[in-house]
Amino acid sequence: MNVSNKMGVYVQVPFCQTKCTYCNFHTGVFSRSLYAPYVEAVCREIRERRAMHGARVDTVYVGGGTPSLLEPADLARILAAIRERSGAEWEEATLEADPETITAEKASAWRSAGVNRISMGVQSFDDTELRAAGRMHRREDVYRAIGFLRGAGFDNVSMDLIAGLAHQTQQSWKRSVDELIALRPEHVSVYLLEVDEGSRLGKEILKGGQRYNAAEVPSDDEMADFYERACETLARAGYEHYEISNWALPARSSKHNLKYWRREAYLGFGAGAHSFNGAKRWSNLHDPAAYTAAIRSGGAAIEQEEAVTRAQALDEEFFLGLRELAGIDLARIEREYGASMDARVTKLIGSGLLERDGDRIRLNAERLTISNEAFVELMG
Ligand code: SF4
């Protein structure tokens, strides 16, 4: 693990108003009556986790799901529990928010509670695409929401887009990227639609069906093309491409997410949340009701725990570290792991995936759209 005595905290809020067709997260539509006991359980888990006592928490990330559905007072309770245990004030506290859930009142309550960064799930500026994806918001909601956020004083806002939504065309994609840039968010994420068994849409595409507008989903080549166009347009607009899926204006990269790629420590709270302390990774029960019941009864909510072997840690240095476009420092890795990386690096450079610059290796900028699978295979 890279040496750092600071720690990130992730809080999972798995509640959504509806299930988007492409969603492959462990989230769902639950009765609102579960929200308050769930928040209570999260606060208790934070207070009782020994590793939190006196920890120097410099980043907080409240994700989901749709955490902006929570009552602001509930969110404030969670943040207060973190502050109470860790003492120090964080540098960055991000809240994921869906456009239709953002109001002027909520935005100002979030700021008062200590949130200083919002990650907004925009996905597209095209209502046909949003409707087909099962999203609750429409283009107009994004404009309204950014007004409320700026009005409340948020000067660090991230917006997500998805390349590959049903009905997306070259023109509609260009419009979405242009409209997003015109709003000048400090940070941008572009994700490619994931087609797998984990989502309703993914299953339908895999079996060649028509439901959920599956037949209208762009081809892999079109998606790759959308991504490349976004790379060019964002670069021209002054955004630095710092991670495969992420761009930022100067000094606005996500401090919390950098911890994942740099293998720094973080503690996760809530249903399905993951934690990492350098030596092991563990995760909580995924079902929110089961998680809440386990914490309430005074037990731990851990579902899975795995020690990270030296070989796994070394693999992670590559497949996590190389997500950052600045690449990884081979000299540091060779020093920390006491092994020569020559054979592995020669293979990766030979594949055309990587380029070398002194002690640094990084992904070849021309090959960023290659699938994760090909990447992982080459890591072996
Ligand atoms: S994509 Fe986001 S908002 Fe939609 S169901 Fe999944 S977690 Fe919820």
Boltz pocket constraint, residues with backbone or C-beta under 6 A from the ligand:
constraints:
  - pocket:
      binder: B
      contacts: [[A, 15], [A, 16], [A, 17], [A, 18], [A, 19], [A, 20], [A, 22], [A, 23], [A, 24], [A, 25], [A, 27], [A, 64], [A, 65], [A, 66], [A, 98], [A, 121]]
      max_distance: 6.0
